[in-house]
Amino acid sequence: MTEMQEQAVADEEMQEEEFEVEKMQDAGINVADIAKLKSYGITTVRAVQMTTSRNLGKIKGLSESKIEKMKEAAGKLLPCTFMTGTELECKRKSVVRISTGCKEFDTLLGGGVQSMSITEAFGEFRTGKTQLSHTLCVLAQLPASMGGGNGKAAFIDTEGTFRPDRIKAVATRFGVDGEAALDNIVVARAHNSEHQMELLNHLAARLCDERQYRLVVIDSIMALFRTDYSGRGELAERQQKLNQMMAKLMRIAEEFNVAVFITNQMTADPGGGLTFVADPKKPIGGHVLAHASTTRLYLRKGRGETRVCKIYDSPDVPGKSNRGNVMAFAFKFHQSFFPGSQNRKQVPIYNLLGIPFLVNPTAYQITEGGISDVKE
């Protein structure tokens, strides 16, 4: 992050502080109603604009007349209108890119996991999703000169996968005190999908009070939804709740200029074997999750101990061939972290159709210090 970007981030944070939800008191909104908004995770004037009147009506104690008055006050304080492409370009200068700990991985992502967007990594078990999450939590604390976000991280754990020892190991690799790294990470264990949504409301209030956060991790986004909703009869309700959660995550990312990194699980398609599809597995969440995620990363197992990642979808990575908008790299697990694995020589990686990837696969490994470049 350059000095210009750091200045843009500082200017945006100052502007956001000027338009916190408490500013609506000047427009005649009483303190009690503002407290009700904050309890629902609405902490800025922009959040009031981004929330529909219907959803505001779900907050206990807010009548239609109060909601109409709030919407009018928010429109006066922060007019919602068009902006030129040049103005948007200046706003995008405040985007922060957090390194993954691997140079080739960062190059693939255009500099790292970026703020003001949602990055989703999906794949089978033991493909490195949780290890990548731990590495990002440490990298987010590093200064901008080292590819970090110069801030704190929030981790919502839905599967019980957060390990302080892993954070300390990654911190040691980058010369950071392990205890200090843990102090800069807030962790919450979600037990059901409703609790997961409540945690996001609490997180929004924390981000408003502390403007030092740069990363929000959810590992994983769909685990609790798979438990709480089962069968096709509850599918529509599940997708509606998921859509609301993803909308809240995007709002948090844009409001507070944080990078949202979520992991996702896979499911097997029973009818996939009857078609010509070589890999019948697909990510869960359906089109709702696919459209809500800004960048989608597909991690899968390759030959031997090799792992392959493909950028499934990203507005920042244009296609380089009419054969498909897919970029990929490979990595392998490190023997010191996964007993029984062996460091095997890298072999050319091909996609499911037997066609070479659009770019040369680049390798990285998962070590005790997190994600790193492969050292032969």
C-alpha positions in Angstrom: 0.0 0.0 0.0 1.5 3.3 -1.1 1.5 6.6 0.8 -1.3 7.8 -1.5 -3.4 4.7 -0.6 -2.7 5.2 3.1 -3.8 8.8 2.9 -7.0 7.7 1.0 -7.7 5.2 3.8 -7.2 7.8 6.5 -9.5 10.3 4.6 -12.2 7.7 4.2 -12.1 6.7 7.9 -12.3 10.4 8.9 -15.3 10.8 6.6 -17.0 7.7 8.0 -16.5 9.0 11.6 -18.3 12.2 10.5 -21.3 10.2 9.4 -21.7 7.7 12.2 -25.3 7.0 13.1 -25.1 9.3 16.1 -24.9 12.2 13.6 -28.6 11.6 13.0 -29.4 13.3 16.3 -28.8 16.6 14.5 -31.7 15.7 12.2 -34.1 15.1 15.1 -33.6 11.3 15.7 -33.7 10.6 19.4 -31.0 8.7 21.2 -33.2 5.7 22.0 -34.0 5.0 18.4 -30.3 5.3 17.5 -29.5 2.7 20.1 -32.1 0.4 18.6 -30.3 0.8 15.2 -26.9 0.0 16.7 -28.3 -3.2 18.4 -29.3 -4.4 14.9 -25.8 -3.8 13.6 -26.7 -0.5 11.8 -23.9 1.9 13.0 -23.5 4.4 10.2 -25.7 6.7 8.1 -24.8 4.7 5.0 -26.0 1.6 6.7 -29.4 3.2 7.2 -29.5 4.0 3.5 -28.4 0.4 2.6 -31.1 -1.2 4.8 -34.6 -1.4 3.4 -37.6 0.1 5.2 -39.0 -3.4 5.5 -36.0 -4.7 7.4 -35.9 -1.6 9.6 -39.5 -2.4 10.5 -38.3 -5.7 12.0 -36.5 -3.7 14.7 -38.7 -3.7 17.8 -39.9 -0.2 18.6 -39.5 1.5 15.2 -42.8 2.6 13.7 -43.3 3.4 10.0 -43.3 7.2 10.8 -39.9 6.8 12.6 -38.4 4.8 9.8 -39.6 7.4 7.2 -38.0 10.1 9.3 -34.8 8.2 9.6 -34.6 7.6 5.8 -35.2 11.3 5.2 -32.5 12.3 7.7 -30.0 9.9 6.2 -30.7 11.3 2.7 -29.9 14.8 3.9 -26.7 13.9 5.7 -25.4 11.6 3.0 -27.0 12.2 -0.4 -27.2 9.0 -2.4 -26.5 9.9 -6.1 -24.3 9.1 -9.0 -20.6 9.7 -9.2 -18.2 9.9 -12.2 -15.8 7.2 -13.0 -13.0 9.4 -11.9 -14.6 9.9 -8.5 -15.0 6.1 -8.2 -11.4 5.6 -9.1 -10.3 8.0 -6.3 -12.5 6.1 -3.9 -11.0 2.8 -5.0 -7.5 4.0 -4.0 -8.4 3.3 -0.4 -8.7 -0.5 -1.2 -6.2 -2.4 0.9 -4.7 -5.7 -0.4 -3.6 -8.2 2.3 -0.8 -10.6 1.3 -1.4 -14.4 1.5 2.2 -15.1 2.5 3.0 -16.4 -1.0 4.2 -14.1 -3.7 2.8 -16.2 -6.6 -0.5 -16.4 -4.8 -0.5 -12.6 -4.4 0.3 -12.2 -8.1 -2.6 -14.4 -9.0 -5.0 -12.3 -6.9 -3.6 -9.0 -8.2 -1.8 -8.1 -5.0 -3.6 -10.2 -2.3 -7.0 -10.4 -0.7 -8.6 -7.0 -1.1 -10.8 -5.0 1.1 -14.3 -3.7 0.3 -15.1 -7.1 -1.2 -15.8 -10.8 -0.3 -13.3 -13.5 -1.2 -14.6 -17.1 -1.0 -12.3 -20.1 -1.0 -14.1 -23.5 -1.4 -12.8 -27.0 -1.7 -12.7 -30.4 -0.1 -11.2 -31.2 3.3 -7.5 -30.8 3.6 -7.1 -28.4 0.8 -5.7 -25.5 2.9 -8.7 -23.3 3.5 -8.3 -23.0 7.3 -4.5 -22.7 7.0 -5.0 -19.8 4.6 -7.4 -18.2 7.0 -4.9 -18.4 9.8 -2.2 -16.9 7.7 -4.3 -14.0 6.6 -5.1 -13.2 10.2 -1.4 -12.6 10.9 -0.6 -10.9 7.6 -3.5 -8.4 8.2 -1.5 -7.1 11.2 1.7 -6.5 9.4 2.6 -3.0 8.1 1.8 -2.0 4.5 5.4 -2.3 3.5 5.3 -6.0 4.2 2.1 -6.6 2.4 -0.1 -6.4 5.4 -3.2 -4.4 6.3 -1.8 -2.6 9.3 -4.8 -3.6 11.4 -6.6 -6.2 13.4 -8.6 -9.3 12.4 -12.0 -10.8 13.4 -12.5 -14.6 13.1 -16.0 -16.2 13.3 -15.4 -19.9 13.8 -18.3 -22.2 12.9 -16.5 -25.5 12.8 -14.2 -25.2 15.8 -11.0 -24.9 13.6 -9.3 -21.8 15.1 -6.0 -22.8 16.7 -4.0 -20.2 18.7 -0.9 -22.4 18.2 -1.1 -22.0 14.5 -1.4 -18.2 14.8 1.8 -18.2 17.0 3.6 -20.4 14.4 2.7 -18.1 11.5 3.6 -15.0 13.6 7.0 -16.5 14.3 7.7 -16.9 10.6 7.1 -13.2 10.0 8.9 -12.0 13.1 5.8 -11.0 15.1 5.3 -11.8 18.7 2.8 -14.6 19.0 1.0 -13.2 22.0 0.7 -9.8 20.4 -0.7 -11.4 17.3 -3.4 -13.2 19.3 -4.3 -10.0 21.1 -5.1 -8.4 17.7 -7.5 -11.2 16.7 -11.0 -11.4 18.1 -12.6 -14.8 17.9 -16.2 -15.9 18.3 -17.6 -19.4 18.1 -20.9 -19.5 16.3 -23.3 -22.4 17.3 -26.1 -22.0 14.8 -27.0 -19.8 11.7 -29.0 -17.3 13.8 -26.1 -16.9 16.2 -23.9 -16.4 13.3 -26.0 -13.5 12.1 -26.1 -12.0 15.6 -22.3 -12.1 15.7 -22.2 -10.1 12.5 -24.4 -7.4 14.2 -22.0 -7.3 17.2 -19.1 -7.2 14.8 -20.5 -4.2 13.0 -20.8 -2.3 16.3 -17.2 -3.2 17.2 -15.9 -2.1 13.8 -17.7 1.2 14.2 -16.1 1.8 17.7 -12.6 0.5 16.6 -11.5 1.7 13.2 -8.4 -0.6 13.2 -9.8 -3.8 11.7 -8.8 -4.8 8.2 -9.9 -8.5 8.0 -13.1 -10.5 8.7 -12.8 -14.3 8.4 -15.7 -16.8 8.5 -14.6 -20.4 8.6 -16.9 -21.7 7.2 -19.9 -19.7 5.9 -22.2 -22.7 5.2 -21.4 -25.3 7.9 -24.2 -24.2 10.2 -26.7 -23.6 7.5 -26.3 -27.3 6.4 -27.1 -28.3 10.0 -30.1 -26.0 10.6 -31.8 -26.5 7.3 -32.3 -29.9 5.6 -34.2 -31.1 2.6 -35.7 -29.3 -0.3 -38.6 -28.2 1.8 -36.4 -25.8 3.7 -34.1 -24.8 0.9 -35.9 -21.6 0.0 -35.8 -20.4 3.6 -32.2 -21.3 3.9 -31.2 -19.4 0.7 -33.2 -16.3 1.8 -31.3 -16.3 5.2 -28.0 -16.8 3.4 -28.7 -14.0 1.1 -29.4 -11.7 4.0 -26.1 -12.7 5.7 -24.1 -12.1 2.5 -25.7 -8.7 2.0 -24.7 -7.8 5.6 -21.1 -9.0 4.9 -20.9 -6.9 1.8 -22.2 -3.9 3.7 -19.6 -4.4 6.4 -16.9 -4.7 3.8 -17.9 -1.5 2.1 -18.7 0.5 5.2 -15.5 -0.2 7.1 -13.1 -0.9 4.2 -12.3 -4.4 5.5 -11.5 -7.6 3.6 -14.0 -10.4 4.1 -12.6 -13.9 3.6 -15.0 -16.8 3.8 -14.4 -20.5 3.3 -17.0 -22.9 1.9 -17.6 -26.6 1.7 -18.3 -28.9 -1.2 -21.0 -31.4 -2.0 -21.2 -34.3 -4.4 -23.7 -34.3 -7.2 -25.3 -37.7 -7.3 -26.2 -37.3 -11.0 -22.7 -36.0 -12.0 -21.4 -39.4 -12.8 -24.1 -39.9 -15.4 -22.8 -36.9 -17.4 -19.5 -36.0 -19.0 -18.4 -33.9 -16.1 -15.1 -35.2 -14.8 -15.5 -33.6 -11.3 -19.1 -33.9 -10.0 -18.4 -32.0 -6.8 -19.6 -28.4 -6.5 -19.7 -25.7 -3.8 -22.7 -25.5 -1.6 -24.7 -22.3 -1.3 -26.0 -22.3 -4.9 -26.4 -19.2 -7.0 -27.0 -16.9 -4.0 -23.4 -17.5 -2.7 -21.9 -17.4 -6.1 -23.4 -14.0 -7.0 -22.6 -12.5 -3.6 -18.9 -13.4 -3.6 -16.7 -11.0 -5.4 -13.8 -13.4 -5.9 -14.2 -17.2 -5.8 -11.2 -19.6 -5.3 -11.5 -23.3 -6.0 -9.0 -25.4 -4.0 -8.7 -29.1 -4.9 -6.4 -32.0 -4.6 -4.0 -32.7 -7.4 -1.5 -35.4 -8.1 0.1 -36.9 -5.1 0.5 -34.2 -2.5 -0.1 -31.4 -5.0 -3.0 -29.0 -4.5 -4.5 -26.9 -7.3 -6.3 -23.6 -7.0 -8.4 -22.0 -9.7 -9.9 -18.5 -9.8 -13.5 -19.4 -10.5 -14.8 -15.8 -10.7 -13.2 -12.4 -10.2 -13.9 -8.9 -11.6 -10.2 -8.1 -11.2 -8.8 -11.0 -13.2 -9.8 -10.7 -16.9 -9.7 -13.8 -19.1 -6.6 -14.3 -21.3 -8.1 -16.8 -23.7 -11.5 -17.7 -25.2 -11.0 -21.2 -23.8 -12.2 -20.1 -20.4 -11.7 -17.4 -17.8 -9.7 -19.7 -15.5 -6.4 -19.0 -13.8 -4.7 -21.5 -11.6 -1.7 -22.4 -9.5 -0.5 -25.5 -7.6 0.8 -26.0 -4.1 1.8 -28.9 -2.0 1.6 -29.7 1.7 4.8 -29.6 3.8 5.9 -32.8 5.4 6.7 -31.1 8.7 3.1 -30.1 9.2 1.2 -33.0 7.7 2.9 -36.3 8.8 3.1 -38.9 6.1 3.2 -36.4 3.2 6.2 -36.3 0.9 7.6 -33.4 -1.0 7.3 -34.5 -4.5 8.7 -32.9 -7.6 6.3 -30.5 -9.3 4.6 -31.9 -12.4 2.6 -29.9 -15.1 -0.9 -29.4 -13.9 -3.8 -29.6 -16.3 -7.5 -28.8 -15.9 -10.4 -31.2 -16.0 -10.6 -31.1 -19.8 -6.9 -31.9 -20.3 -6.2 -28.4 -21.6 -3.3 -26.5 -19.9 -4.3 -23.7 -17.7 -4.3 -20.2 -19.1 -1.3 -19.3 -17.0 1.7 -21.3 -15.8 0.7 -23.0 -12.5 2.7 -21.6 -9.6 3.5 -23.5 -6.5 3.2 -22.8 -2.8 3.3 -25.0 0.3 1.6 -25.1 3.7 4.2 -25.1 6.4 4.2 -24.6 10.2 4.5 -20.9 9.4 1.5 -20.9 7.2 1.2 -20.3 3.4 4.6 -19.8 1.7 6.5 -20.2 -1.5 7.8 -23.7 -2.4 11.5 -24.1 -1.7 12.9 -27.1 -3.6 
